[in-house]
Amino acid sequence: MNFMVNVTGITGNTHFCFESVNKSCLKHVYLPTIRTPLYFIFVAIIVFTVFGNVFVIISIAHFRQLHTPTNFLVLSLAVADLLLGGFVMPPSMVRSLETCWYYGDLFCKIHSSTDVMLSTTSIFHLSFISIDRYYAVCEPLKYKAKITVCVAVYMVVISWSVSAVIGFGMIFLKLNIKGKEYVYYENVYCVGGCTLIQTEISSLICSLLAFYIPGFIMLGIYLNIFLVARRQARAIEGLVSQSKSSEHSKTMTSSKTERKAAKALGIVMGVFLCCWTPYFLSVNLDPIFNYSTPPVLFDSLAWLGYLNSTFNPLVYAFFYSWFRKALGMIVFGQIFQANSSRTKLTTD
């Protein structure tokens, strides 16, 4: 065959993932000038994702001042992001750049199930975090009674268990292709591929449970938080203009802290929605258009979703002074000093 190169940097030769196997998937070979830089980019994303979330986990686990219900939810969210970066991203990188899956059908199912589970776990955590912020800002007098460590633990357990049922149940019970098994195995399945295929009903139900319903709930809650926080800010400004007492000063500081936390976590949610919305829309539209979404586009949208796990620690570093201070102590090894866990990271 003649050697050709198209505009995407993929060679025009016909290759297969497994040359000696019947029904092998086609392999698209990227030129070295394209593949090598992409490997560096993907490896950098994985490293930032893993280490960024490791720092969040160590910070919250080590420093006692950070042992709050909100931070326990953030800790669990960071664990999900860490697992996504350490377990899901590396095989996905090889699949994206080699355009083949070399790890077998069983690991493909485990990988896809874990991918779905961790993505769902993230949005469930963000849903519960939005509830936590609602009580902190809108119902501050009820906050300590409503949001306890025990309640936070229940939220974490629900997030992980329900997500695991959705992810592993859908794929290992083949609910994602139920009713279209023959079409899948005859027209879609090939050896060396690992793409999550869903029917219209399966994609709609999973997207509603894991993304659209929780997402709309979060948007509603944060809109309410924004409106309440704005009213509180105006009320506090009026009080401070009338009195400079220490009690009013404490009230202002406390309210400012809660609003700042709500804003930061609201941006975390916004980043999540921006990263994952294109992917979920493509998942829903793909079955309608007879699975005609180009693999490169589908893969790119999946990686856009993965980037959410990379961005979360960056949001913490930008908004939270406690995280920046904790990060400095971790990097310089100060957490190994005696009583370092009692360090006061913030005066808020």
Salt bridges, closest charged atoms under 4 A:
GLU98 OE1 - LYS27 NZ 3.64
GLU98 OE1 - ARG35 NH1 3.46
ASP132 OD1 - ARG133 NH2 2.71
GLU200 OE1 - LYS180 NZ 3.08
GLU258 OE1 - ARG133 NH1 2.81
